[in-house]
Amino acid sequence: MTSFDRLAPGPARPPHEWLAELAPHERAPASRPFVYLNMVASVDGRAALDGRTEALGSPADTLLLTELRALADAVLIGTGTLRAEGYRKLVGNPERVARRTAAGRPKTPTAVLLSRSLDLPWDAGLFAAAEQPVIVYTGSDEAAPAVAAPLELVRLADPTPVAALADLRVRGVRALLCEGGPRLNRALLADELVDELFLTLSPLLAGNAEAPRIVEGEDLPAPGPLELEWVLRHEDELYLRYRVRHVR
């Protein structure tokens, strides 16, 4: 089993034991879910190579991501990230499924997308997964094509992250993982909707000035201060957990 060393005295533990400290369900505010954001970046600050994260990650990084998913009621995915990565059923590992069902949660979290125009890659693996619930918040009146995944369209006059998260909370979603991309991250951070950031620091110099950072788009209203919760290490990778301080 892959274990992670903490950069402080103490024994190594598997990732799901470290992540038990997050306790997102107990920390959800009344108006929205508790939101934790997971990203990977190179040492020179790039969040993708050739449009994908695959070259930055590792099996250990993927393990941490899947454990973060296993904690969530829902997973928010940017449309650009969906196009690049394709996705499939979000949680399928029997051990993680067993932990979810023992906690009274569905076998897999709901995938959540925001799309004003409903212009989505309907051939992506996410929509082909028959046991993967998907909610799409949209401002479009168009119908969605038939897909294998259980799909619900929620039509909002203004499908912003604030509106979508408020609706998710009414549906009982208390723990929401966001997997990017960078422009979705910016929208969430600008509205102070992110509570914690998990950042994998990949031991790589991307050297690509055009590759995105973990936050892209317009400037944030103000710099976002972070508080370091812990640092884990596996081989040459570092895994940083930050609390996001809301300043407004």
ChimeraX attribute file (.defattr): number of C-alpha atoms within 10 A of each C-alpha:
attribute: neighborCount
match mode: 1-to-1
recipient: residues
	/A:1	6
	/A:2	12
	/A:3	17
	/A:4	22
	/A:5	19
	/A:6	18
	/A:7	12
	/A:8	9
	/A:9	7
	/A:10	8
	/A:11	9
	/A:12	17
	/A:13	15
	/A:14	15
	/A:15	21
	/A:16	17
	/A:17	12
	/A:18	16
	/A:19	15
	/A:20	12
	/A:21	8
	/A:22	15
	/A:23	12
	/A:24	23
	/A:25	16
	/A:26	10
	/A:27	14
	/A:28	18
	/A:29	13
	/A:30	11
	/A:31	14
	/A:32	22
	/A:33	29
	/A:34	25
	/A:35	26
	/A:36	25
	/A:37	23
	/A:38	23
	/A:39	24
	/A:40	25
	/A:41	24
	/A:42	22
	/A:43	16
	/A:44	16
	/A:45	20
	/A:46	25
	/A:47	27
	/A:48	25
	/A:49	18
	/A:50	12
	/A:51	15
	/A:52	15
	/A:53	19
	/A:54	13
	/A:55	15
	/A:56	22
	/A:57	21
	/A:58	14
	/A:59	9
	/A:60	17
	/A:61	21
	/A:62	12
	/A:63	15
	/A:64	23
	/A:65	19
	/A:66	18
	/A:67	20
	/A:68	23
	/A:69	23
	/A:70	26
	/A:71	26
	/A:72	25
	/A:73	24
	/A:74	26
	/A:75	26
	/A:76	24
	/A:77	20
	/A:78	20
	/A:79	22
	/A:80	17
	/A:81	18
	/A:82	21
	/A:83	16
	/A:84	16
	/A:85	16
	/A:86	16
	/A:87	16
	/A:88	19
	/A:89	19
	/A:90	21
	/A:91	19
	/A:92	15
	/A:93	13
	/A:94	10
	/A:95	10
	/A:96	19
	/A:97	17
	/A:98	14
	/A:99	14
	/A:100	20
	/A:101	12
	/A:102	11
	/A:103	10
	/A:104	9
	/A:105	16
	/A:106	13
	/A:107	22
	/A:108	25
	/A:109	25
	/A:110	24
	/A:111	24
	/A:112	23
	/A:113	22
	/A:114	22
	/A:115	17
	/A:116	18
	/A:117	12
	/A:118	20
	/A:119	12
	/A:120	16
	/A:121	15
	/A:122	17
	/A:123	12
	/A:124	16
	/A:125	16
	/A:126	24
	/A:127	24
	/A:128	17
	/A:129	18
	/A:130	14
	/A:131	18
	/A:132	22
	/A:133	21
	/A:134	22
	/A:135	19
	/A:136	22
	/A:137	26
	/A:138	23
	/A:139	19
	/A:140	19
	/A:141	12
	/A:142	11
	/A:143	8
	/A:144	15
	/A:145	8
	/A:146	10
	/A:147	14
	/A:148	14
	/A:149	18
	/A:150	16
	/A:151	19
	/A:152	13
	/A:153	17
	/A:154	15
	/A:155	17
	/A:156	15
	/A:157	11
	/A:158	14
	/A:159	19
	/A:160	18
	/A:161	18
	/A:162	17
	/A:163	14
	/A:164	22
	/A:165	23
	/A:166	16
	/A:167	17
	/A:168	21
	/A:169	19
	/A:170	13
	/A:171	9
	/A:172	11
	/A:173	21
	/A:174	24
	/A:175	25
	/A:176	31
	/A:177	29
	/A:178	25
	/A:179	21
	/A:180	24
	/A:181	25
	/A:182	21
	/A:183	19
	/A:184	24
	/A:185	23
	/A:186	20
	/A:187	20
	/A:188	19
	/A:189	21
	/A:190	17
	/A:191	14
	/A:192	16
	/A:193	20
	/A:194	24
	/A:195	20
	/A:196	23
	/A:197	22
	/A:198	21
	/A:199	19
	/A:200	27
	/A:201	24
	/A:202	24
	/A:203	16
	/A:204	17
	/A:205	13
	/A:206	19
	/A:207	13
	/A:208	13
	/A:209	10
	/A:210	10
	/A:211	16
	/A:212	20
	/A:213	20
	/A:214	21
	/A:215	20
	/A:216	15
	/A:217	13
	/A:218	10
	/A:219	10
	/A:220	14
	/A:221	9
	/A:222	10
	/A:223	10
	/A:224	13
	/A:225	11
	/A:226	15
	/A:227	12
	/A:228	12
	/A:229	12
	/A:230	15
	/A:231	18
	/A:232	20
	/A:233	18
	/A:234	15
	/A:235	9
	/A:236	9
	/A:237	18
	/A:238	20
	/A:239	20
	/A:240	18
	/A:241	23
	/A:242	19
	/A:243	17
	/A:244	19
	/A:245	14
	/A:246	14
	/A:247	9
	/A:248	6
